[in-house]
């Protein structure tokens, strides 16, 4: 698991729903516990957010034994009228970092 940043107070630019979606995009097999730690949310809040995303068709999951495998719908458009026409994929392209960038190692050539 990636190191969890220190907690933050005050407002932020990114919603909890976007953070959870980005965590899932990084690892479709991620556990709710790990999403919660990474996003600084409770496990219950993450489960509620995942339910919201699934209910509106942005996310689905299948079970593989005891593991959930999530699937994001990249072509689904964002909900707010100000982002009309922008897809989930365009949002995630801004939020999801290549693993080599996140851990500060040079990319393989």
C-alpha positions in Angstrom: 0.0 0.0 0.0 1.1 3.6 -0.8 2.1 5.8 2.2 -0.9 7.8 3.4 -0.5 11.6 3.5 -1.1 13.5 6.7 -4.7 14.5 7.4 -5.9 17.8 6.1 -8.4 20.4 7.4 -10.4 22.9 5.4 -11.7 22.7 1.9 -10.1 20.9 -1.0 -10.5 20.9 -4.8 -11.3 17.2 -5.3 -14.4 15.5 -3.9 -14.4 12.3 -2.0 -16.2 10.6 -4.8 -13.4 11.6 -7.2 -10.8 10.4 -4.8 -12.4 7.0 -4.4 -12.8 6.6 -8.1 -9.2 7.5 -8.6 -8.1 4.9 -6.0 -10.1 2.3 -7.8 -8.6 3.4 -11.2 -5.2 2.9 -9.7 -6.0 -0.6 -8.5 -9.3 -2.3 -9.6 -8.8 -5.0 -6.8 -8.3 -2.4 -4.0 -9.9 -3.1 -0.6 -12.4 -0.7 0.9 -10.0 -0.5 3.9 -7.2 0.6 1.7 -9.3 3.2 -0.1 -10.4 4.6 3.2 -6.9 5.0 4.4 -5.7 6.6 1.2 -8.6 9.0 1.0 -8.7 9.7 4.7 -12.3 8.5 4.9 -14.1 5.9 7.0 -14.8 2.5 5.5 -18.5 3.2 5.9 -18.1 6.5 3.9 -16.2 4.6 1.1 -18.8 1.9 1.0 -21.5 4.6 0.6 -19.6 6.4 -2.1 -19.0 3.1 -4.0 -22.8 2.5 -3.7 -23.5 5.9 -5.2 -21.1 5.4 -8.1 -22.6 1.9 -8.8 -26.2 3.2 -8.6 -25.5 5.9 -11.2 -23.6 3.6 -13.5 -20.1 5.0 -13.1 -18.8 1.8 -11.5 -19.6 -1.9 -11.2 -18.0 -4.8 -9.5 -17.7 -8.6 -9.6 -16.7 -11.0 -6.9 -13.6 -13.2 -7.2 -13.6 -15.3 -4.1 -13.4 -12.7 -1.3 -12.1 -9.9 -3.5 -14.1 -7.3 -5.4 -12.9 -6.4 -8.9 -14.2 -3.0 -9.8 -14.8 -1.8 -13.4 -15.1 1.9 -14.1 -17.2 3.1 -17.0 -14.7 5.5 -18.7 -17.2 7.0 -21.3 -19.8 8.0 -18.7 -20.1 11.8 -18.6 -19.7 13.8 -15.5 -22.8 14.9 -13.6 -22.4 18.6 -13.2 -23.7 20.9 -16.0 -20.4 22.8 -16.0 -18.6 19.7 -17.0 -21.1 18.7 -19.7 -19.6 16.4 -22.2 -16.5 15.6 -20.1 -16.0 11.9 -19.5 -14.9 10.0 -16.4 -11.8 9.1 -18.4 -10.9 12.7 -18.8 -11.2 13.3 -15.0 -9.2 10.2 -14.2 -6.4 11.3 -16.6 -5.8 14.2 -14.3 -6.1 12.4 -11.0 -4.4 9.0 -11.6 -0.7 9.1 -11.6 1.6 6.5 -13.2 3.0 4.4 -10.3 6.5 5.4 -11.2 5.6 9.1 -10.8 3.9 8.5 -7.4 6.9 6.7 -5.9 9.4 9.0 -7.5 11.4 6.5 -9.5 12.4 7.0 -13.1 10.2 5.3 -15.7 11.7 2.3 -17.5 12.9 3.2 -20.9 
